[in-house]
Amino acid sequence: MNRLLFITAYPINNKTAGQNYSLQLLIDLSHDYSVDIIYWNYPNHNTTIKNIKNLNVIMELNTNSVLKTLYYSIIKCSFPLFTVRYNSFVYKWLKQNQNNYDMIYFDFSQTFIYSKPIIHPYKVMMCHDIIAQKYQRKKFSFLYNWLVRMTEKNLLKNGNSIFTFSAKDKFLIKSMYGMNSEIVPFYIGKEILDINLKDIEIENYFVFYGAWNRKENSDGLKWFIKEVYPSCKDTNIKIIGGALDTEIKVLISNYTNIEYLGFINNPYKIIAKSKAIIAPLFSGAGVKVKVIEALALGTPIIGTDIAFEGIDNIISDNRKFLIKANNKKDFIEKIKKHCDINSEEKSKAQKIFINNYNEGKFIEKIKSII
């Protein structure tokens, strides 16, 4: 049985879309490979793979302090996002043990710094986001953005194979860095596909869904509650996802029609029964998995251009399922004028999406690499 080393920036669980992708991939890999895993802890996140055959956690690490991160940024001439997980022991261990593995997989850009000391024919880089684009949207200084871009380019060139989740990100890697990459689709979970949408009764509420510790998510939700919701406060809202900050909890406490459900292990029936998902994202990068999952449930999304990046619209019976809204006026109008959808329409839209969404297993690509 071939051995793989899987280096990932976060604990393996389903608390965020990126982590859930890593979890599903590891479960797939465990059927054919022996996989050693190195990961970094994250507050209130546990790993869920400790009892899965052929998956072996060999290192569980903590991120660096601010001072240590800055020190390594200077020493390595790298942007701090890429050095916050740098550990000299891991660096040396990788140099000494790399030949024990048939492939080394770097999961999330924050782990790419470990690709530098490894001279191995099968180094795979998984770009969940294009980091330079993410920071460019924050409108920092030219020097700041230059450092992000330089670091990302220097680390990506260490990979033998680069993967990303959309044609848009593939284009960015090519246009910004002159490198080729391949597209892999997200997993559409069994818990989504097992829902019989013809039996779903649509209820009178909209959904916000995300990991609220991510600033781009919490900023969008906060903006919506402050700027948009007072103009449509009769609208029922359910908020799904963990780590909602105190400020937002205080804001929603002023409204009886907003309900915070917290983290839910399987939120998909709630999403399937909703009128639509609302996604006011104004920063960030990468494909938004909540949009993919909503489309797989035949649920419309009212969101910004950034929320829909890299995702093709579904049109079924002249109804568009990606409904664009980029400012306060747009959101108010789209929510107030949103037409109810029935279970038959949802089921039809799901079939259109699934038929057009290439769920080619990444496992097959890995087999072709080794």
C-alpha positions as CSV (number, residue, x, y, z in Angstrom):
1,M,0.0,0.0,0.0
2,N,1.4,3.4,-1.0
3,R,2.1,5.9,1.7
4,L,1.0,9.6,1.6
5,L,1.9,12.5,3.8
6,F,-1.0,14.9,4.2
7,I,-0.1,18.3,5.7
8,T,-3.1,20.5,6.5
9,A,-3.5,23.9,8.2
10,Y,-6.5,23.0,10.3
11,P,-8.0,20.1,12.3
12,I,-9.9,17.6,10.2
13,N,-13.6,18.0,10.7
14,N,-16.7,19.4,8.9
15,K,-16.9,22.8,10.7
16,T,-16.0,24.8,7.6
17,A,-16.3,24.0,3.9
18,G,-12.5,23.8,3.4
19,Q,-12.0,21.4,6.3
20,N,-15.0,19.3,5.2
21,Y,-13.4,18.9,1.8
22,S,-10.2,17.7,3.4
23,L,-12.2,15.3,5.6
24,Q,-14.0,13.8,2.6
25,L,-10.8,13.5,0.6
26,L,-9.0,11.7,3.4
27,I,-11.8,9.3,3.8
28,D,-11.5,8.6,0.1
29,L,-7.8,8.2,0.3
30,S,-8.0,5.8,3.3
31,H,-9.5,3.1,1.1
32,D,-6.4,2.8,-1.1
33,Y,-3.5,4.5,0.8
34,S,-1.9,4.7,4.2
35,V,-2.0,8.4,5.1
36,D,0.1,10.1,7.8
37,I,-1.3,13.5,8.8
38,I,0.2,16.7,10.2
39,Y,-2.2,19.4,11.3
40,W,-2.4,22.6,13.3
41,N,-4.9,23.2,16.1
42,Y,-7.6,25.8,15.9
43,P,-9.8,27.2,18.7
44,N,-12.9,25.0,19.5
45,H,-12.1,22.6,16.7
46,N,-11.5,18.9,17.2
47,T,-10.4,16.3,14.7
48,T,-12.9,13.6,13.7
49,I,-10.6,11.0,11.9
50,K,-8.7,9.3,14.8
51,N,-10.6,6.0,14.4
52,I,-10.5,5.7,10.6
53,K,-8.4,2.9,9.3
54,N,-5.2,3.9,7.4
55,L,-5.4,7.5,8.7
56,N,-2.7,8.2,11.2
57,V,-2.2,11.6,12.9
58,I,1.6,11.9,13.5
59,M,1.8,15.5,14.5
60,E,-0.7,17.9,16.1
61,L,0.8,21.4,16.4
62,N,0.0,24.9,17.6
63,T,0.3,28.1,15.6
64,N,3.1,30.6,16.4
65,S,2.8,33.7,18.6
66,V,2.7,37.0,16.8
67,L,6.4,37.7,17.6
68,K,7.5,34.3,16.4
69,T,5.4,34.6,13.2
70,L,7.0,38.0,12.5
71,Y,10.5,36.7,13.2
72,Y,10.0,33.8,10.7
73,S,8.5,36.2,8.2
74,I,11.7,38.3,8.3
75,I,14.0,35.2,8.2
76,K,12.1,33.6,5.4
77,C,11.2,36.9,3.6
78,S,7.6,35.8,3.6
79,F,4.2,37.2,4.3
80,P,3.1,36.3,7.9
81,L,0.0,34.3,6.8
82,F,2.5,31.7,5.4
83,T,4.8,31.7,8.5
84,V,2.2,31.5,11.3
85,R,2.5,27.7,11.2
86,Y,6.2,27.5,10.5
87,N,8.0,25.1,12.9
88,S,11.7,24.4,12.5
89,F,11.3,20.9,13.9
90,V,8.7,20.0,11.3
91,Y,10.9,21.6,8.6
92,K,13.9,19.4,9.6
93,W,11.7,16.3,10.0
94,L,10.3,16.7,6.5
95,K,13.8,16.9,5.0
96,Q,14.8,13.7,6.7
97,N,11.6,11.7,6.1
98,Q,10.3,12.8,2.7
99,N,11.6,9.7,1.0
100,N,9.3,7.5,3.1
101,Y,6.3,8.7,1.2
102,D,5.0,8.2,-2.3
103,M,3.4,11.6,-2.4
104,I,3.3,14.7,-0.2
105,Y,0.0,16.7,-0.2
106,F,0.0,20.4,1.0
107,D,-3.5,21.4,2.0
108,F,-4.3,25.1,2.3
109,S,-1.8,27.8,1.3
110,Q,-0.7,28.2,4.9
111,T,1.3,24.9,4.7
112,F,3.1,25.7,1.4
113,I,6.1,27.0,3.2
114,Y,7.0,23.4,4.0
115,S,7.4,22.6,0.4
116,K,10.6,24.5,0.1
117,P,13.0,21.9,1.7
118,I,11.4,18.9,0.0
119,I,13.0,17.5,-3.2
120,H,10.3,15.0,-4.1
121,P,8.8,14.2,-7.5
122,Y,5.2,14.2,-6.2
123,K,4.4,17.4,-4.3
124,V,0.8,18.4,-4.6
125,M,-0.4,21.9,-3.6
126,M,-4.1,22.4,-2.9
127,C,-5.1,26.1,-3.3
128,H,-8.4,26.6,-1.4
129,D,-8.1,30.4,-2.1
130,I,-5.8,32.6,-4.2
131,I,-4.3,34.5,-1.3
132,A,-3.1,37.5,-3.3
133,Q,-6.6,38.2,-4.6
134,K,-8.0,37.9,-1.1
135,Y,-5.6,40.6,0.3
136,Q,-5.8,42.7,-2.9
137,R,-9.5,43.3,-2.2
138,K,-8.6,44.6,1.3
139,K,-6.9,47.5,-0.4
140,F,-3.7,47.5,1.5
141,S,-0.6,49.4,0.4
142,F,1.2,48.4,-2.8
143,L,4.2,47.1,-0.7
144,Y,1.9,44.9,1.4
145,N,0.2,43.4,-1.5
146,W,3.5,42.9,-3.3
147,L,4.8,40.8,-0.4
148,V,1.7,38.6,-0.4
149,R,2.0,38.0,-4.1
150,M,5.7,37.4,-4.1
151,T,5.4,34.9,-1.2
152,E,2.6,33.0,-2.9
153,K,4.4,32.8,-6.2
154,N,7.7,31.6,-4.6
155,L,5.9,28.9,-2.7
156,L,3.6,27.7,-5.5
157,K,6.6,27.2,-7.8
158,N,7.7,24.4,-5.4
159,G,4.8,22.2,-6.4
160,N,4.8,19.5,-9.0
161,S,1.0,19.6,-9.3
162,I,-1.3,22.5,-8.3
163,F,-5.0,22.1,-7.8
164,T,-7.8,24.6,-7.3
165,F,-11.6,24.6,-7.2
166,S,-12.6,26.8,-10.2
167,A,-11.8,28.0,-13.7
168,K,-11.5,31.5,-12.2
169,D,-8.8,30.5,-9.8
170,K,-7.0,28.5,-12.4
171,F,-7.0,31.6,-14.6
172,L,-5.6,33.7,-11.7
173,I,-2.8,31.3,-11.1
174,K,-1.9,31.4,-14.7
175,S,-2.2,35.1,-15.3
176,M,-0.6,36.2,-12.0
177,Y,2.1,33.5,-11.7
178,G,2.5,31.9,-15.1
179,M,1.8,28.5,-13.7
180,N,-0.6,25.7,-14.8
181,S,-3.1,24.1,-12.4
182,E,-6.0,21.7,-12.5
183,I,-9.5,22.1,-11.4
184,V,-11.1,19.7,-8.9
185,P,-14.8,19.9,-7.8
186,F,-16.0,20.0,-4.2
187,Y,-17.7,16.9,-2.8
188,I,-21.5,17.0,-2.8
189,G,-22.2,15.0,0.3
190,K,-24.5,12.0,0.6
191,E,-26.5,13.9,3.2
192,I,-27.4,16.4,0.5
193,L,-28.2,13.9,-2.3
194,D,-30.3,11.7,0.1
195,I,-32.8,14.5,0.6
196,N,-35.9,13.9,-1.5
197,L,-36.7,17.5,-2.6
198,K,-40.1,16.5,-4.0
199,D,-41.1,15.9,-0.3
200,I,-39.8,19.2,0.9
201,E,-42.2,21.9,1.9
202,I,-40.8,25.4,1.5
203,E,-41.1,27.5,4.6
204,N,-41.2,31.2,5.1
205,Y,-37.6,32.0,6.0
206,F,-34.2,32.9,4.4
207,V,-30.9,31.5,5.6
208,F,-27.4,32.8,6.3
209,Y,-24.9,30.0,6.4
210,G,-21.2,30.1,7.1
211,A,-18.2,29.9,9.5
212,W,-18.6,33.2,11.3
213,N,-15.1,33.3,12.6
214,R,-14.1,34.2,9.0
215,K,-14.1,38.0,8.7
216,E,-15.6,38.2,5.2
217,N,-18.6,36.2,6.4
218,S,-19.2,38.1,9.7
219,D,-18.6,41.5,8.0
220,G,-21.2,40.7,5.4
221,L,-23.8,39.6,8.0
222,K,-23.1,42.6,10.2
223,W,-23.5,44.9,7.2
224,F,-26.8,43.2,6.2
225,I,-28.3,43.5,9.7
226,K,-27.3,47.1,10.1
227,E,-28.0,48.4,6.6
228,V,-30.5,46.1,4.9
229,Y,-32.6,44.4,7.5
230,P,-34.3,47.5,9.0
231,S,-36.0,47.9,5.6
232,C,-37.3,44.3,5.5
233,K,-37.6,43.4,9.1
234,D,-40.7,41.3,8.6
235,T,-38.5,38.8,6.8
236,N,-37.7,35.6,8.8
237,I,-34.0,34.8,9.0
238,K,-32.2,31.7,10.3
239,I,-28.5,32.0,10.9
240,I,-26.5,28.7,10.7
241,G,-22.8,28.3,11.7
242,G,-20.6,28.5,14.7
243,A,-18.4,31.2,16.2
244,L,-20.8,34.2,15.8
245,D,-19.3,37.1,17.7
246,T,-20.9,39.0,20.5
247,E,-21.5,42.2,18.6
248,I,-23.7,40.4,16.0
249,K,-25.5,38.5,18.7
250,V,-26.4,41.8,20.3
251,L,-27.5,43.2,16.9
252,I,-29.9,40.2,16.2
253,S,-31.3,40.3,19.7
254,N,-33.2,43.5,18.6
255,Y,-35.2,41.5,16.1
256,T,-37.7,38.7,16.9
257,N,-37.6,37.4,13.3
258,I,-33.9,36.5,13.3
259,E,-33.0,33.2,14.9
260,Y,-29.4,32.1,15.5
261,L,-29.2,28.3,15.3
262,G,-25.4,27.9,15.8
263,F,-23.3,25.1,14.3
264,I,-25.4,22.2,13.0
265,N,-23.8,19.0,11.9
266,N,-26.3,18.5,9.1
267,P,-28.0,21.8,8.1
268,Y,-29.2,20.7,4.7
269,K,-32.9,20.1,5.3
270,I,-33.1,23.6,6.9
271,I,-31.4,25.0,3.7
272,A,-33.6,22.9,1.4
273,K,-36.8,24.2,3.1
274,S,-35.7,27.9,2.9
275,K,-36.8,30.4,0.3
276,A,-33.2,31.3,-0.4
277,I,-29.7,31.7,1.1
278,I,-28.5,35.3,1.5
279,A,-24.7,35.8,0.9
280,P,-23.6,39.4,1.1
281,L,-19.8,38.9,0.6
282,F,-17.6,41.9,-0.2
283,S,-14.2,40.4,0.4
284,G,-12.4,37.1,0.3
285,A,-11.4,34.7,-2.5
286,G,-12.1,31.2,-3.8
287,V,-15.3,29.4,-4.6
288,K,-18.0,29.6,-1.9
289,V,-19.0,26.1,-1.0
290,K,-22.3,27.2,0.6
291,V,-23.3,28.4,-2.9
292,I,-22.4,25.0,-4.4
293,E,-24.3,23.2,-1.7
294,A,-27.4,25.5,-2.0
295,L,-27.5,24.8,-5.8
296,A,-27.2,21.1,-5.1
297,L,-30.3,21.5,-2.9
298,G,-32.2,23.5,-5.6
299,T,-32.1,26.5,-3.3
300,P,-31.7,30.0,-4.8
301,I,-29.0,32.3,-3.5
302,I,-29.2,36.1,-3.2
303,G,-25.6,37.3,-3.2
304,T,-22.9,39.5,-4.5
305,D,-20.6,39.0,-7.4
306,I,-17.9,37.8,-5.0
307,A,-20.2,35.2,-3.6
308,F,-20.8,33.8,-7.1
309,E,-17.2,33.8,-8.4
310,G,-16.3,30.7,-10.3
311,I,-19.8,29.3,-10.3
312,D,-22.1,29.0,-13.3
313,N,-25.8,30.0,-12.9
314,I,-28.6,27.6,-13.1
315,I,-31.6,28.6,-15.2
316,S,-34.7,26.4,-14.9
317,D,-38.1,27.4,-16.3
318,N,-36.7,31.0,-16.8
319,R,-35.8,31.2,-13.1
320,K,-32.2,32.1,-12.2
321,F,-30.9,30.5,-9.0
322,L,-27.9,32.9,-8.6
323,I,-29.7,36.2,-7.9
324,K,-27.2,39.1,-7.9
325,A,-27.4,41.9,-5.3
326,N,-24.3,44.1,-4.8
327,N,-25.6,47.0,-2.6
328,K,-28.3,47.8,0.0
329,K,-30.9,48.7,-2.6
330,D,-30.4,45.5,-4.5
331,F,-30.7,43.3,-1.5
332,I,-33.9,45.0,-0.3
333,E,-35.5,44.7,-3.7
334,K,-34.5,41.1,-4.3
335,I,-35.7,39.9,-0.9
336,K,-39.0,41.8,-1.1
337,K,-39.7,40.6,-4.7
338,H,-38.4,37.1,-4.2
339,C,-40.8,34.6,-5.7
340,D,-41.6,31.5,-3.8
341,I,-40.2,28.3,-5.2
342,N,-41.9,24.9,-5.0
343,S,-40.5,21.5,-4.4
344,E,-40.8,20.4,-8.0
345,E,-38.8,23.4,-9.2
346,K,-36.2,22.6,-6.6
347,S,-35.9,19.0,-7.7
348,K,-35.6,20.0,-11.4
349,A,-32.9,22.6,-10.6
350,Q,-31.0,20.1,-8.5
351,K,-30.9,17.7,-11.5
352,I,-29.7,20.4,-13.8
353,F,-26.9,21.3,-11.4
354,I,-25.8,17.8,-10.6
355,N,-25.7,16.9,-14.4
356,N,-23.5,19.9,-15.1
357,Y,-21.3,19.8,-12.1
358,N,-18.2,17.7,-12.7
359,E,-17.7,15.7,-9.6
360,G,-14.7,13.9,-11.0
361,K,-13.0,12.3,-7.9
362,F,-9.7,13.8,-6.9
363,I,-8.7,10.3,-5.9
364,E,-8.5,9.4,-9.6
365,K,-6.2,12.4,-10.2
366,I,-4.0,11.3,-7.3
367,K,-3.7,7.8,-8.7
368,S,-2.7,9.2,-12.1
369,I,0.0,11.4,-10.4
370,I,1.8,8.6,-8.4
